[in-house]
Structures are given as C-alpha cells and as structure tokens.
Amino acid sequence: MKEYESLDSLFTETTSKFPDSTFKTSAPTPDDGYDYKSVKFDELASLVGRLAQTMVDKYGVEKGDKVAIVGRPHPKWAATFFAAQRVGATVVPIAYNFTSEEIRRVLHESESKLAIVQSDKHSVVTEKFNSLSHLENLVVYGGEEEEGFKSWESFLSSEEFTDRPSQDPDEIAVLMYTSGTTGHGKGVMLSHENLLVNVHDIAETLEVTPDDCMVSILPWDHIYGLTTTLLVPLAFGASMVYTVDYRNLPSVLRGNEGTILLGVPKLLNALYEETLEKIKSTWWSRLLYKLAPSLLKSQVKSKLAGNQFRFITSGGAPLSPETGKGLRNLGIGVMEGYGLTETSPVLTFTRDPFTDKEGSVGLPLPSVEIKLRETDDKEINEVLVKGPNVMKGYYKNEEKTKEVLEDDGWFHTGDSGWIDEDGGLHLNGRTKNVIVLESGNNVYPEEVEHELGRISFIEEVMVKEGRRNGRAVVSAVIYPDYEKLKEKGIVEKDYIKTFLWEKIKSESKSLAPYMRIKSKKDIEILEEPFEKTPTQKVKRYLYKEKEEEGEEVNSG
C-alpha cells in the first residue's frame, strides 16, 4: 500500500484502480426480510463527486466543518463519508443505537453543520432540530421526503466536485464518539494519518487482496467497523458485504463467496454452539467428532462458509479460549485482535488463524509499540501503547486527554495485561473494573464472567463490585436464558434466582475461592437483555452496585 496524504486521495486512487469491486449492505424490511443495496467502486466514486459538490454549493460545507452521519451501513452512508473527506470536512459518525438524547448531545457538542440521517432515525433529531444552533441542514435518506427536510434525491447535484483542497495527514478526518460503557462517550479526534497507518498495518497482517470478499456484522459508526470493513477493503480493492441477517450468516457467506468474516465474540460463540448442535444431531457425526474431529473439518467449513473461506476475525471484546480452540479444531481459522477507539483502533492481531496458543490477542501491529507499567496496585500492570495510530486527543476535553495521553506519546489503555515470551499480549481486564477485596485480592470481572457464562441457563452476565456491611464483594447481574428455563418448567421469578444460585455454587469450582460469589443476595436477575454498545459491550454504568446484607454461604 502506497502512502497517501488523506482518505480522499486513497479513495480516489483505489476506486479508479478497482472499479468493479463492490460494497453490499443489508437492512431489515417490515416483513422480516432483508433489503440489500449494492454499489460498485466506480459508481460510488461518481456519487461521491456529486454529493461533495452538493455539500459545497447548497450547504456551504467548508474545510474543517463537521458532517454527521446517523444510520446503518448503506451505499449512501459510504458516499457521505467520502464526500465529506473530499471537501476537507471532518466526519462525525453517530451510533445508530444511541438514544435520542445521546444523538442530540453529540450533534451539539461536535458542532456539526450538516447531518445526513437514515429515514427511520430522523425523528430523534428533528424533535429538537431548532435547538441545535450549529446544525444548519438536515438531510434524510432511505425513505420518503419529510415535510421541511430535504431527502437525498431532491438535493443531489448533477455536477461532480473537482476542486479538492490540499490536506495535511495530521488534520482531523473523523471525530468518533466512544461507545460509553462507563457513561457519556468522548469525542476521539482521529487524523488521516492515524487511520491510514492502521489500514496499512491491518491489511498487511491479514494479507487482504482484491480477490477477498469481507463479510461483516460491524457497523461503520464504530471505529472497528469503519476501519476494518470500510477503509481496509477499499484500500485493497476487496469487496465487502454488511449484513444484519445474523441467523442466516452461513448462507450469506456462501452466497457472496465470502473469504473473511469480521465479527465480535458473541457472534463467534453463537456460531460455535450452533455448529456443535448440528454435529451432535446425528450419531455418526457425534462419533466422528469424538474419535477423529479432523475428518469433519472440510465438511464443516463447506457447510458453514464454503471452501473459499479463509478465516474469522474477532475483536471488540475478549474471545472465549474454548470458542477459538473449538472453531479451529473444526477447520475454521480465527484471528483475534485488540484495540480501542483511541488507537484507530487495532493494536494487536494473532498471525496464525490456526494457532495452538490460546489466550493471546496477538503481536503488536508493525507501527505499534507496547509496554507494561505498574499501577498504584503493584499487582496490576497497565498496557501502554505508542504509534502513529494513536489519537490526537479528546475533542474539547484537554483534561481527559492529559489523563490518558502522555507528552511523549504513550497512551494509557486502561487495560491490565501481560506479555508472553513470544511477545504476545494477554489481557486480564479493565483496570477500572477490578474489584479489590478487603483481603487484598484483586478480582477481574471478565474472568468470573467467562466461568459463569458457561452455565447453560445464563444468557448474559455482568460481574461487578457489590457492597455488603461496607465491604466490597463479588456480585453479578444476570440475564437468564428464559427459553431453557421454561423448558424445565422454571418460570417463577424467585425460583429462577434460587435455581441459578444453586448452579453458580456448583459450577464455580474452577474459580479461586476469593473470586466466587458468596451469597444469593449478590446476584440480580434481569427481565430484559443488557443495554449494549455497537460492539455488544455491556454499558456497565447502567448497572450500578447495590448495598445488600447477606450471609456468606459460598466461601469454600
């Protein structure tokens, strides 16, 4: 990959070089089907030129202005992104699943001048449109024109923008708001260089080529999806398919001859469990899986994704070692990575899809440096990183920037970890989530969540610090698998809690005693699934600890 000064120069050259590569996106329809939209690179290039001209002529968008996008992946989303880059504007992708208040807060704080909004989300913006003083124009796409607001088809110029401003690689290309697992997200300023360096490193690690078709469930309003499933395939002429049809993912992969699947651990866990269920459905496949699982590999790969399939990438959250090993044993390669919004985002990737080394999130990318530093608690080492992919800072928040970004460029990830003899990074969990017990022991919630998540009657679990008698204790919030419980005749709320508590006590033996939940009063049962970020991380701040009294009954 050659060096580019900006995302626009990357877009201009690669769409010309690979005119027949495609972006294909899906959205749900009212009848529970899926509507797919497809655009070739040369068609997208023309659309971008016309939209850029429109932004300048009709809406006065100038270099340095902010252009917000609210919506799922769609050819018009991509066109908006690159048109804004063409005129030198900064793009503000806003998460589709943000609440109306979060969307309006980001629009206000970012001082966006123009917002292009998917039709089914426009009402959350229009409700207080006049109160957003900086937002001069609102454009709706994907539906019929609303009175008082301009639809896509009614404003697009017939001319293409050609007067491209010069751009410095250090200029801000994207203002990406973090998902907000601990509260209000911060605006992360990412430069052209930040993103271009990360694109180069990712593609070099994954060996992406024009022959690849990358299938993704990742939205572009999150940096993981934006970089890996919009910018990477564009840079190397690979085609891309975004789908919301998770239940029929194998048919999507086979139908589009997908070679790489980009997902999150929740998706991989579901794929692995579903594959195992199918294997166990016949006596001969059960026997083969037990005696000679390698003989099943080609059959599993063919049915799941097709023989052209290369591997799955996993990011956004820790992947269960059992899932990674299980998929590899069945012939499905898995590349696990790690990164943050502030690092554009990828920091590490495993190099071998069929590695036999479990638990590592891989080696640093070529442009990334990693080191460990002791925290105030000497037993916890925080992961620090440095490289040209590290953000410029938080928008209008110098205080928060200084908290995480040192003068010499080292960024504090907030994650605890260790490095093995081969240089592979291993993560323990978030330093801020660590539960410090009065015994002096440290409990990483992620480790306990992994064990409790193996209980078949638990759909989702979040472990956190609770308080009893003024002391910190290990507690958990649980969303049960209500369907499995119903099959056993367990439906009454108190009985559900008692049943799960007995399961937790009996199946926590692999945890050190200090890591175990001690009392039934330390678990809370949810009736609805957890609220999550675009990459399926639980918004922990919504589930704060409660002070409860209770006897210690699981201390052994």
C-alpha positions as CSV (number, residue, x, y, z in Angstrom):
1,M,0.0,0.0,0.0
2,K,1.5,3.3,-1.0
3,E,1.5,6.4,1.2
4,Y,-1.5,8.7,0.9
5,E,-1.9,12.2,2.3
6,S,-5.6,11.8,3.0
7,L,-8.5,9.4,3.0
8,D,-9.8,11.2,-0.1
9,S,-6.6,10.5,-2.1
10,L,-6.9,6.9,-1.0
11,F,-10.5,6.8,-2.2
12,T,-9.8,8.5,-5.5
13,E,-6.9,6.2,-6.5
14,T,-8.4,2.9,-5.3
15,T,-11.9,3.4,-6.8
16,S,-10.2,4.1,-10.1
17,K,-7.9,1.1,-9.8
18,F,-10.7,-1.4,-8.7
19,P,-13.8,-0.1,-10.4
20,D,-15.7,-3.4,-10.3
21,S,-15.2,-4.2,-6.6
22,T,-18.4,-3.7,-4.6
23,F,-19.9,-2.6,-1.3
24,K,-23.1,-4.5,-0.5
25,T,-25.2,-3.7,2.6
26,S,-28.5,-5.0,4.1
27,A,-31.2,-3.6,6.2
28,P,-34.3,-5.3,7.7
29,T,-37.7,-4.9,5.9
30,P,-41.1,-4.6,7.5
31,D,-41.9,-8.2,6.5
32,D,-38.8,-9.5,8.4
33,G,-36.9,-9.9,5.2
34,Y,-33.7,-8.2,4.2
35,D,-33.2,-5.5,1.6
36,Y,-29.7,-5.5,0.0
37,K,-28.2,-2.5,-1.7
38,S,-25.0,-2.8,-3.8
39,V,-22.7,-0.3,-5.4
40,K,-19.5,-0.7,-7.4
41,F,-16.5,1.3,-6.6
42,D,-16.7,3.4,-9.8
43,E,-20.4,4.1,-9.1
44,L,-19.6,5.1,-5.6
45,A,-16.9,7.5,-6.9
46,S,-19.4,9.3,-9.1
47,L,-21.8,9.5,-6.3
48,V,-19.2,11.0,-4.0
49,G,-18.2,13.6,-6.5
50,R,-21.9,14.8,-6.9
51,L,-22.5,14.8,-3.2
52,A,-19.3,16.7,-2.5
53,Q,-20.5,19.4,-5.0
54,T,-23.8,19.5,-3.2
55,M,-22.3,20.0,0.2
56,V,-20.3,22.9,-1.1
57,D,-22.9,24.6,-3.3
58,K,-26.1,24.1,-1.3
59,Y,-24.9,23.8,2.2
60,G,-21.7,25.8,2.3
61,V,-19.7,23.0,3.8
62,E,-16.1,24.1,4.0
63,K,-12.8,22.6,5.1
64,G,-12.8,21.9,8.8
65,D,-16.6,21.8,9.1
66,K,-18.3,18.8,10.8
67,V,-20.6,16.5,8.8
68,A,-22.6,14.0,11.0
69,I,-24.0,10.7,9.7
70,V,-26.7,8.7,11.6
71,G,-27.6,5.3,10.1
72,R,-26.7,1.7,9.3
73,P,-24.1,0.9,6.7
74,H,-25.5,1.8,3.3
75,P,-24.0,3.0,0.0
76,K,-25.3,6.5,0.8
77,W,-23.5,6.3,4.2
78,A,-20.3,5.5,2.4
79,A,-20.9,8.2,-0.1
80,T,-21.5,10.8,2.6
81,F,-18.3,9.8,4.4
82,F,-16.1,10.1,1.4
83,A,-17.8,13.2,0.0
84,A,-17.1,15.0,3.3
85,Q,-13.5,13.9,3.1
86,R,-13.4,15.2,-0.5
87,V,-14.2,18.8,0.7
88,G,-11.9,18.6,3.7
89,A,-14.6,18.2,6.3
90,T,-14.5,16.1,9.5
91,V,-17.0,13.2,9.6
92,V,-18.9,12.6,12.9
93,P,-20.3,9.0,12.7
94,I,-23.1,8.7,15.3
95,A,-24.0,5.2,16.6
96,Y,-27.3,4.1,15.2
97,N,-28.3,2.6,18.5
98,F,-27.6,5.8,20.5
99,T,-30.6,7.1,22.4
100,S,-32.2,10.3,21.1
101,E,-30.5,12.3,23.9
102,E,-27.1,10.9,23.0
103,I,-27.6,11.7,19.3
104,R,-28.6,15.2,20.0
105,R,-25.8,15.6,22.6
106,V,-23.2,14.5,20.0
107,L,-24.6,16.8,17.3
108,H,-24.5,19.7,19.7
109,E,-21.1,19.0,21.2
110,S,-19.4,18.3,17.8
111,E,-20.9,21.5,16.3
112,S,-21.9,19.6,13.2
113,K,-23.0,21.8,10.4
114,L,-24.8,19.2,8.3
115,A,-26.4,15.9,9.3
116,I,-27.3,13.1,6.9
117,V,-29.7,10.8,8.7
118,Q,-31.3,7.5,7.9
119,S,-35.1,7.9,7.5
120,D,-36.1,5.8,10.4
121,K,-33.8,7.8,12.8
122,H,-34.7,11.3,11.6
123,S,-37.4,11.9,14.2
124,V,-35.0,11.7,17.1
125,V,-33.0,14.6,15.5
126,T,-35.9,16.7,14.2
127,E,-37.6,16.8,17.6
128,K,-35.1,19.4,18.8
129,F,-33.6,20.4,15.5
130,N,-34.1,24.1,16.1
131,S,-32.2,23.9,19.4
132,L,-29.1,22.6,17.7
133,S,-27.7,26.0,16.7
134,H,-24.7,24.7,14.7
135,L,-26.8,22.3,12.7
136,E,-27.9,24.3,9.7
137,N,-29.2,21.5,7.5
138,L,-30.7,18.0,7.9
139,V,-30.9,15.5,5.0
140,V,-32.9,12.3,5.2
141,Y,-32.0,9.2,3.1
142,G,-33.6,5.8,2.7
143,G,-37.3,6.9,2.9
144,E,-39.8,9.3,1.6
145,E,-39.1,13.0,1.9
146,E,-40.4,14.6,5.1
147,E,-42.0,18.0,5.1
148,G,-39.5,20.7,6.0
149,F,-36.5,18.4,5.5
150,K,-34.6,17.6,2.4
151,S,-34.4,14.0,1.1
152,W,-31.4,12.6,-0.7
153,E,-32.9,12.5,-4.2
154,S,-34.1,16.1,-4.0
155,F,-30.8,17.8,-3.4
156,L,-28.0,15.8,-5.2
157,S,-26.1,17.8,-7.7
158,S,-25.7,16.7,-11.3
159,E,-22.1,18.0,-11.3
160,E,-19.1,16.4,-9.7
161,F,-16.8,18.3,-7.3
162,T,-13.2,18.6,-8.6
163,D,-11.7,21.5,-6.7
164,R,-10.1,19.3,-4.0
165,P,-8.5,21.3,-1.1
166,S,-5.0,20.3,-0.1
167,Q,-4.9,18.2,3.0
168,D,-2.4,17.6,5.7
169,P,-2.2,14.0,7.0
170,D,-2.3,15.5,10.5
171,E,-5.7,17.0,10.0
172,I,-8.7,15.5,11.8
173,A,-10.6,13.2,9.4
174,V,-13.0,11.6,11.9
175,L,-14.5,12.6,15.2
176,M,-15.6,9.3,16.6
177,Y,-17.5,9.2,19.9
178,T,-16.7,6.3,22.2
179,S,-19.5,3.8,23.0
180,G,-19.8,5.0,26.5
181,T,-19.6,1.7,28.6
182,T,-18.9,3.9,31.6
183,G,-21.1,6.9,30.8
184,H,-21.1,9.7,28.3
185,G,-18.7,8.9,25.4
186,K,-15.9,11.2,24.5
187,G,-15.2,12.6,21.0
188,V,-12.0,11.0,19.8
189,M,-10.1,13.0,17.2
190,L,-8.5,10.7,14.6
191,S,-6.3,12.2,11.8
192,H,-5.9,11.0,8.3
193,E,-2.5,9.6,9.3
194,N,-4.0,7.7,12.3
195,L,-6.4,5.8,10.1
196,L,-4.2,5.3,7.0
197,V,-1.4,3.8,9.1
198,N,-3.8,1.4,10.8
199,V,-5.4,0.4,7.5
200,H,-1.9,-0.4,6.1
201,D,-1.0,-2.4,9.2
202,I,-4.2,-4.4,9.3
203,A,-4.2,-5.3,5.6
204,E,-0.5,-6.3,5.8
205,T,-1.3,-8.6,8.8
206,L,-4.4,-10.1,7.3
207,E,-3.0,-10.2,3.7
208,V,-6.1,-8.7,2.1
209,T,-6.2,-8.8,-1.7
210,P,-8.7,-7.8,-4.5
211,D,-9.9,-11.4,-4.5
212,D,-11.2,-11.2,-1.0
213,C,-14.9,-10.6,0.0
214,M,-15.1,-9.4,3.6
215,V,-18.4,-10.2,5.2
216,S,-19.2,-8.1,8.3
217,I,-21.8,-7.5,11.0
218,L,-19.9,-4.5,12.2
219,P,-21.5,-1.0,11.9
220,W,-19.5,1.8,10.4
221,D,-20.4,4.2,13.2
222,H,-17.9,2.3,15.4
223,I,-14.2,2.6,14.6
224,Y,-13.7,-1.2,14.5
225,G,-16.2,-1.5,11.7
226,L,-15.2,1.8,10.0
227,T,-11.5,0.9,9.7
228,T,-11.7,-2.9,9.0
229,T,-14.8,-3.1,6.9
230,L,-15.0,0.2,5.0
231,L,-11.4,1.5,4.7
232,V,-9.4,-1.8,4.5
233,P,-11.4,-3.4,1.7
234,L,-11.5,0.0,-0.2
235,A,-7.7,0.3,0.1
236,F,-7.0,-3.1,-1.4
237,G,-9.9,-3.5,-3.8
238,A,-11.7,-6.2,-1.8
239,S,-15.4,-6.4,-1.9
240,M,-17.5,-6.0,1.3
241,V,-20.8,-7.3,2.4
242,Y,-22.5,-5.9,5.6
243,T,-25.4,-7.9,6.9
244,V,-27.9,-7.8,9.7
245,D,-29.1,-11.3,8.8
246,Y,-27.2,-13.0,11.6
247,R,-29.4,-16.1,11.7
248,N,-28.6,-17.0,8.1
249,L,-24.9,-16.0,8.2
250,P,-23.7,-19.2,6.6
251,S,-26.0,-18.7,3.6
252,V,-24.7,-15.0,3.3
253,L,-21.1,-16.2,3.4
254,R,-21.7,-18.9,0.8
255,G,-23.9,-16.8,-1.4
256,N,-21.4,-14.0,-1.6
257,E,-18.3,-16.2,-1.7
258,G,-17.1,-14.6,1.5
259,T,-13.4,-15.2,2.4
260,I,-13.1,-13.3,5.7
261,L,-15.8,-12.8,8.3
262,L,-15.4,-9.9,10.7
263,G,-17.3,-10.2,13.9
264,V,-17.4,-10.0,17.7
265,P,-17.1,-12.8,20.3
266,K,-20.9,-13.0,20.8
267,L,-21.3,-13.9,17.1
268,L,-18.4,-16.5,17.2
269,N,-19.8,-18.1,20.4
270,A,-23.2,-18.5,18.7
271,L,-21.7,-19.9,15.5
272,Y,-19.6,-22.4,17.5
273,E,-22.6,-23.5,19.7
274,E,-24.9,-23.9,16.6
275,T,-22.2,-25.9,14.8
276,L,-21.8,-28.2,17.7
277,E,-25.5,-28.7,18.0
278,K,-25.7,-29.8,14.3
279,I,-22.7,-32.2,14.8
280,K,-24.4,-33.8,17.8
281,S,-27.7,-34.2,15.9
282,T,-26.6,-37.5,14.3
283,W,-24.9,-40.5,15.9
284,W,-22.2,-40.8,13.2
285,S,-21.1,-37.2,13.3
286,R,-21.0,-37.4,17.1
287,L,-18.8,-40.5,16.9
288,L,-16.6,-38.8,14.2
289,Y,-16.2,-35.7,16.3
290,K,-15.2,-37.7,19.3
291,L,-12.8,-40.1,17.6
292,A,-11.4,-38.1,14.6
293,P,-12.6,-34.5,14.6
294,S,-10.1,-33.6,11.8
295,L,-12.1,-35.6,9.4
296,L,-15.1,-33.3,9.9
297,K,-13.1,-30.1,9.0
298,S,-13.7,-29.9,5.3
299,Q,-17.4,-30.7,5.7
300,V,-17.9,-28.2,8.5
301,K,-16.1,-25.4,6.5
302,S,-18.1,-26.2,3.4
303,K,-21.4,-26.0,5.1
304,L,-20.7,-23.1,7.3
305,A,-19.0,-20.8,4.8
306,G,-17.9,-22.5,1.6
307,N,-14.5,-23.9,0.6
308,Q,-13.3,-20.4,-0.5
309,F,-13.5,-19.2,3.1
310,R,-10.2,-18.1,4.8
311,F,-10.8,-17.2,8.4
312,I,-12.8,-15.2,11.0
313,T,-11.5,-12.1,12.8
314,S,-12.7,-11.3,16.3
315,G,-12.4,-8.0,18.1
316,G,-14.3,-5.6,20.3
317,A,-14.2,-7.8,23.4
318,P,-12.3,-10.9,24.8
319,L,-13.0,-14.1,22.9
320,S,-13.5,-17.3,25.0
321,P,-10.5,-19.6,24.5
322,E,-12.9,-22.5,24.2
323,T,-14.6,-20.9,21.3
324,G,-11.4,-20.0,19.5
325,K,-9.9,-23.5,20.0
326,G,-13.2,-25.2,19.2
327,L,-13.6,-23.4,15.9
328,R,-10.0,-24.1,14.9
329,N,-10.4,-27.7,15.7
330,L,-13.4,-27.8,13.3
331,G,-11.3,-26.2,10.5
332,I,-12.5,-22.6,10.9
333,G,-9.5,-20.3,11.4
334,V,-9.8,-17.4,13.9
335,M,-7.6,-14.3,14.0
336,E,-8.1,-12.4,17.3
337,G,-7.2,-8.8,17.7
338,Y,-7.3,-6.0,20.3
339,G,-7.7,-2.3,20.1
340,L,-9.5,0.9,21.2
341,T,-11.3,3.8,19.6
342,E,-8.4,6.0,20.6
343,T,-5.9,3.8,18.6
344,S,-7.8,3.8,15.3
345,P,-8.5,1.0,16.5
346,V,-6.3,-2.1,16.1
347,L,-3.2,-2.6,18.2
348,T,-2.5,-6.3,18.0
349,F,-3.5,-9.3,15.9
350,T,-2.7,-13.0,16.0
351,R,-0.7,-14.0,13.0
352,D,-1.9,-17.6,12.5
353,P,-5.6,-18.4,12.1
354,F,-4.9,-21.9,13.4
355,T,-2.6,-21.1,16.2
356,D,-2.4,-23.6,19.1
357,K,-1.5,-20.8,21.5
358,E,-4.8,-19.8,23.3
359,G,-5.5,-16.7,25.3
360,S,-3.2,-14.2,23.5
361,V,-4.7,-11.3,21.5
362,G,-1.6,-11.4,19.3
363,L,1.5,-9.4,18.5
364,P,1.6,-5.7,18.0
365,L,1.0,-4.4,14.5
366,P,4.1,-3.1,12.7
367,S,3.6,0.5,13.7
368,V,2.7,-0.1,17.3
369,E,4.8,-0.2,20.5
370,I,3.5,-1.8,23.7
371,K,4.9,-1.8,27.2
372,L,3.5,-2.5,30.7
373,R,3.6,-0.2,33.7
374,E,2.8,-0.9,37.3
375,T,-0.2,0.9,38.7
376,D,-0.7,2.1,42.3
377,D,-1.7,-1.5,43.0
378,K,1.7,-3.3,42.4
379,E,-0.1,-6.5,41.2
380,I,-1.8,-4.7,38.3
381,N,0.2,-3.9,35.1
382,E,-1.5,-1.4,32.8
383,V,-1.0,-1.8,29.0
384,L,0.5,1.4,27.4
385,V,0.8,1.8,23.6
386,K,2.5,4.2,21.3
387,G,2.4,4.8,17.5
388,P,1.2,6.9,14.6
389,N,-2.3,5.4,15.0
390,V,-2.8,6.9,18.5
391,M,-5.4,9.7,18.5
392,K,-4.7,13.4,18.6
393,G,-6.8,13.8,21.7
394,Y,-10.4,14.1,23.0
395,Y,-12.5,16.9,21.4
396,K,-12.8,20.0,23.6
397,N,-11.5,18.0,26.6
398,E,-7.9,18.7,27.3
399,E,-8.2,17.5,30.9
400,K,-9.3,14.0,29.9
401,T,-6.7,13.9,27.1
402,K,-3.9,14.6,29.6
403,E,-5.2,11.8,31.8
404,V,-4.5,9.2,29.2
405,L,-2.0,10.6,26.7
406,E,1.5,11.4,27.9
407,D,3.6,14.2,26.4
408,D,6.0,11.6,24.8
409,G,3.1,9.9,23.0
410,W,2.4,6.9,25.3
411,F,-1.3,6.2,25.6
412,H,-2.9,4.6,28.7
413,T,-5.3,1.9,27.5
414,G,-6.9,1.3,30.9
415,D,-6.4,-2.5,30.3
416,S,-4.4,-4.8,32.5
417,G,-2.3,-7.5,30.9
418,W,1.0,-9.3,30.5
419,I,3.3,-10.2,27.6
420,D,4.5,-13.8,27.0
421,E,7.9,-15.0,25.9
422,D,7.0,-14.6,22.2
423,G,5.8,-11.0,22.6
424,G,2.1,-11.9,22.5
425,L,-0.2,-9.7,24.6
426,H,-2.6,-11.3,27.1
427,L,-5.4,-9.2,28.8
428,N,-6.8,-9.6,32.3
429,G,-9.5,-7.0,32.1
430,R,-10.1,-3.3,32.6
431,T,-8.1,-1.8,35.4
432,K,-11.1,0.4,36.4
433,N,-13.3,-2.7,36.7
434,V,-11.0,-4.6,39.1
435,I,-12.7,-5.5,42.4
436,V,-10.3,-5.0,45.3
437,L,-11.4,-7.1,48.2
438,E,-10.5,-6.4,51.9
439,S,-8.2,-9.5,51.8
440,G,-6.1,-7.6,49.2
441,N,-7.0,-10.0,46.4
442,N,-7.9,-8.5,43.0
443,V,-10.8,-9.9,41.1
444,Y,-11.1,-9.2,37.3
445,P,-14.8,-9.3,36.5
446,E,-14.1,-10.6,33.0
447,E,-12.5,-13.8,34.4
448,V,-15.6,-14.6,36.5
449,E,-17.9,-13.7,33.7
450,H,-16.2,-16.2,31.5
451,E,-16.9,-19.0,34.0
452,L,-20.5,-18.0,34.8
453,G,-21.2,-17.6,31.1
454,R,-20.5,-21.3,30.6
455,I,-23.7,-22.1,32.6
456,S,-26.3,-23.1,30.0
457,F,-29.1,-21.3,31.8
458,I,-27.3,-18.0,31.8
459,E,-27.7,-16.0,28.6
460,E,-25.6,-12.9,29.6
461,V,-23.8,-11.9,32.8
462,M,-22.0,-8.9,34.1
463,V,-19.8,-9.2,37.2
464,K,-19.2,-6.1,39.3
465,E,-18.3,-4.8,42.7
466,G,-21.2,-5.1,45.3
467,R,-21.3,-3.8,48.8
468,R,-22.3,-5.6,52.0
469,N,-21.6,-4.5,55.5
470,G,-19.5,-1.7,54.0
471,R,-17.2,-4.3,52.3
472,A,-16.5,-4.9,48.6
473,V,-17.9,-8.2,47.4
474,V,-18.1,-10.0,44.0
475,S,-21.6,-9.7,42.6
476,A,-23.3,-10.4,39.3
477,V,-26.2,-9.1,37.2
478,I,-27.7,-12.0,35.1
479,Y,-30.0,-12.1,32.1
480,P,-31.2,-15.8,32.1
481,D,-31.9,-18.0,29.1
482,Y,-35.6,-17.9,29.8
483,E,-36.4,-20.3,27.0
484,K,-34.3,-23.1,28.5
485,L,-35.7,-22.4,32.0
486,K,-39.2,-22.6,30.6
487,E,-38.4,-26.0,29.1
488,K,-37.6,-27.2,32.6
489,G,-40.8,-25.7,34.0
490,I,-38.9,-22.9,35.8
491,V,-40.8,-19.7,35.3
492,E,-41.5,-18.1,38.7
493,K,-39.0,-15.2,39.4
494,D,-37.9,-16.2,42.9
495,Y,-37.4,-19.8,41.8
496,I,-35.3,-18.7,38.8
497,K,-33.0,-16.9,41.1
498,T,-32.7,-19.8,43.5
499,F,-32.1,-22.3,40.7
500,L,-29.4,-20.1,39.1
501,W,-27.8,-19.5,42.5
502,E,-27.5,-23.3,43.0
503,K,-26.0,-23.6,39.5
504,I,-23.5,-20.9,40.3
505,K,-22.4,-22.5,43.5
506,S,-22.0,-25.9,41.9
507,E,-20.2,-24.7,38.8
508,S,-17.7,-22.2,40.2
509,K,-15.3,-24.8,41.4
510,S,-12.6,-23.7,38.9
511,L,-12.6,-20.2,40.3
512,A,-10.3,-19.4,43.2
513,P,-12.4,-19.1,46.4
514,Y,-11.9,-15.4,46.7
515,M,-13.3,-14.9,43.2
516,R,-16.6,-16.7,43.8
517,I,-19.9,-15.1,44.6
518,K,-20.7,-15.6,48.3
519,S,-24.4,-15.1,48.6
520,K,-27.6,-15.3,46.7
521,K,-28.2,-11.7,47.6
522,D,-25.2,-10.9,45.5
523,I,-26.9,-11.8,42.2
524,E,-29.6,-9.7,40.4
525,I,-31.8,-11.1,37.7
526,L,-32.8,-9.0,34.7
527,E,-36.1,-9.4,32.8
528,E,-34.6,-7.7,29.7
529,P,-31.2,-8.1,27.9
530,F,-28.4,-5.8,28.9
531,E,-28.1,-2.5,27.0
532,K,-25.0,-2.6,24.9
533,T,-22.7,-0.6,22.7
534,P,-22.4,-1.2,18.9
535,T,-19.8,-4.0,19.5
536,Q,-22.0,-5.7,22.1
537,K,-20.2,-4.5,25.2
538,V,-22.5,-4.1,28.2
539,K,-23.0,-0.5,29.2
540,R,-21.7,-1.1,32.7
541,Y,-22.6,2.3,34.1
542,L,-26.3,1.5,33.8
543,Y,-26.0,-1.4,36.3
544,K,-24.5,0.2,39.4
545,E,-23.8,-1.8,42.6
546,K,-26.3,-2.0,45.4
547,E,-25.6,-2.3,49.1
548,E,-27.1,-5.5,50.4
549,E,-26.8,-7.5,53.6
550,G,-26.5,-11.3,53.5
551,E,-24.7,-14.2,55.0
552,E,-21.6,-15.7,53.3
553,V,-22.6,-19.2,52.1
554,N,-20.2,-20.0,49.3
555,S,-16.8,-19.4,50.8
556,G,-15.3,-22.8,50.4
